[in-house]
Amino acid sequence: MKHYLKGLVESVEKDGTISVAVATDSSIDRDGEIVEAAGLDFTNFVRNPVLMYAHDYRSDPIGKVLNIRHDGNRVLFTPQLAIDI
């Protein structure tokens, strides 16, 4: 049986900030792979923390990541959506 990570957004602030989102966890993904969250290094990402829709780097960003961090077997982040553009 496959299990997929589902996101949940409880609220979006007026400035487009979402309190927390899960980027990944250590569950099996749809390709049968596991991303070990603890092994991810955010050094390069935080230099330009753009938030892309569906990992499409050919399109414009939909926002930015204000904070990204490890939390056990998950990676949590605080996104700010680009609104009123």
C-alpha positions as CSV (number, residue, x, y, z in Angstrom):
1,M,0.0,0.0,0.0
2,K,1.3,3.4,-0.9
3,H,0.9,6.5,1.3
4,Y,1.3,10.0,0.1
5,L,2.0,13.2,2.0
6,K,-0.9,15.6,1.8
7,G,-0.6,19.3,2.6
8,L,-3.0,21.2,4.7
9,V,-3.2,25.0,4.9
10,E,-5.1,26.3,8.0
11,S,-4.9,30.0,7.2
12,V,-3.2,32.5,4.9
13,E,-2.3,35.9,6.3
14,K,-3.1,39.1,4.4
15,D,0.5,39.4,3.4
16,G,0.4,35.9,1.9
17,T,2.2,34.1,4.7
18,I,1.2,30.6,5.6
19,S,2.3,29.6,9.1
20,V,3.8,26.3,8.3
21,A,3.9,23.8,5.4
22,V,5.5,20.4,5.0
23,A,8.0,20.2,2.1
24,T,8.7,16.5,2.5
25,D,8.9,13.7,5.0
26,S,10.5,10.3,5.0
27,S,7.5,8.4,3.6
28,I,7.6,6.5,0.3
29,D,6.8,8.9,-2.6
30,R,4.8,8.0,-5.7
31,D,7.9,6.7,-7.5
32,G,8.6,4.3,-4.6
33,E,11.5,6.4,-3.3
34,I,12.2,7.8,0.2
35,V,13.8,11.2,0.8
36,E,15.7,11.2,4.0
37,A,14.7,14.6,5.3
38,A,17.6,14.7,7.8
39,G,20.1,14.4,5.0
40,L,18.9,17.5,3.1
41,D,21.2,20.6,3.1
42,F,19.5,23.9,2.6
43,T,22.7,26.0,2.3
44,N,22.3,26.8,-1.4
45,F,18.5,27.1,-1.3
46,V,18.5,29.8,1.4
47,R,20.6,32.0,-0.8
48,N,17.6,32.4,-3.2
49,P,14.6,30.8,-1.4
50,V,12.0,31.1,-4.3
51,L,8.8,29.1,-4.1
52,M,7.9,27.6,-7.4
53,Y,4.6,26.0,-8.5
54,A,5.0,22.3,-9.0
55,H,8.9,22.6,-9.2
56,D,8.5,24.4,-12.6
57,Y,11.6,26.6,-12.7
58,R,10.7,27.8,-16.2
59,S,7.8,29.8,-14.8
60,D,7.7,32.8,-12.5
61,P,7.9,32.1,-8.7
62,I,4.7,32.1,-6.8
63,G,6.4,33.3,-3.6
64,K,9.3,32.9,-1.3
65,V,10.3,30.7,1.6
66,L,10.8,32.7,4.8
67,N,12.1,29.8,6.9
68,I,13.0,26.2,6.2
69,R,14.0,23.6,8.9
70,H,14.3,20.0,9.8
71,D,11.6,18.6,12.2
72,G,12.3,15.0,12.9
73,N,11.6,13.1,9.7
74,R,10.0,16.1,8.0
75,V,11.1,19.3,6.4
76,L,8.9,22.3,7.4
77,F,8.9,25.7,5.8
78,T,7.1,29.0,6.1
79,P,6.1,30.2,2.7
80,Q,5.0,33.7,1.7
81,L,2.8,33.7,-1.5
82,A,3.2,36.5,-4.0
83,I,-0.2,38.2,-3.8
84,D,-1.5,41.4,-5.4
85,I,1.0,41.3,-8.2
